[in-house]
Amino acid sequence: MKRLLVAPIVLAILAMAGIARAEDSPTGTWKWTTMGGGNTREVTLKLKQDGDKLTGTITMGTRDTEITDGSFKDGAVSFSVVRERNGNKITSKYNGKVEGDTIKGKIETDRNGQTNSRDWEAKREKA
């Protein structure tokens, strides 16, 4: 009799865990603001998860850039963005943790051999 009661409880817990994981998926459109050149800029990040792989684009102003090396594992997102400015390539590495409709993390940018780090926090746009 006890086994019959345990099975539905275990299934319910597993189902709730599956729902929580789906909500923590990075797939969607994310927005935040950043300072650049003394101006506030809106950033839009569109992500699509396929297993552990992430693809997408990041838009600052009117400029769309594909993300590279995107991954998602255990709630953590990681990807790079390579931009070119005045003939120089600038690589920014994004790392963060998805918690519901928020991603919080760090951006490390390599510029002329120096690495700068700053925090980022994005909010998911509602469909």
N, C-alpha and C positions, 0 to 999 in steps of 0.2 A: 504494500500500500504506500509506503514512504517513497519508493522509487517512482511511483506514478505521480506523486505530488512534486518531486524534485525536477523531473523532466520539463514540465511547463514553466517552472520558475527559471531554470537555466536558459531555456529558449527565449523567455521574455528579456532576461538580462543581455543575452547575445544580440537580440533585436535592437534593444536600446543602445547598445554599444555601436552597432552598425549605423544607427541614425545619427549618433553623435559624431562618428567619423565622417559621414557624408556632409554634415554641417561644417566640419573643419577642413573640407576640401578647399584648395586655393582657386579652383575654377571660378571665374567671374571677373567683374570689373572692379578695380580698387582705385581709390583716389586719396591724395594728400597734397599739402602745399609745402614748398621749400623756398628758401631764399637763394637768389642768384643774381649777382651784379647789382645788389641793392634793391632788387625787385622781388616781390612774392610771385611764385609761379605755381600753377596747378599742374600736378603730375597725374596721369591716368595710366594704369597698368592693367592690361587684359591678359589673363592667364587661362590656360587650358591644361588640365591634368590628364595624363594617359599612363596609368600605373604609377611608377616612380618618376616618370619624365614630365617636365613642364615645358610648354611652348607659349609664345605670346609676344606682345609688343608693349613698349613703354612710350608714352607720348608726353613731351614737354613742349609747350607752346604749340606749334604746328608741325613739329618734327617727330615722326614715328620711327622707332628703332626696334628691330627684332632682338629678343633676348637670346642668349646662348647658354649652353651648359646648364639648362634648367633641370632641377630635381626637386622632388617632394618625398620626404620620408619621415615617419614618426612625428608629423605635425610641423616639420621644418621645411621652409622653402629656401632655395639657393639658386641664383642665376647671375649671369654677367651681362653687362651692356657695354658695347664698344662703340664709341663715337669718335668722329674725326673733326678736329678743329685746327685750322691753319696748318694742315699737313701733318699734324701730330695725332696719334691714336691715344685716346683716353679710355681706360678700362675701369668700370665700376662694378664691384662685386657686392651683390645684395644677399643678405642672410636674414632670416626672420622666422618667427614662430606664429602659426595660424591658431588663433583662439576665437572661434565663432566668426564674427564679422570684422575682426581686427587682425592685422599682421603687424608685429613689432619686431624691430631688429636693427642691424647695423649695415651701413654702406661704407665700403672701403674703396677709395678711388686712388689709382696710381697715376701720377702726373709728373713727368720728368724725373722718374726715379724716387719720388717721394710719395708715401702713402698717407692719405688723410682719411679719418674715420668720423662718421656722424650717425646719429640715430635716425630712424624713419619709423613712422606709424601710419599705416594705410587703413582706410575704412572701406568695406565692401558696399558697392552701390546696390540698392534693392532693385530687383527686376521690375 
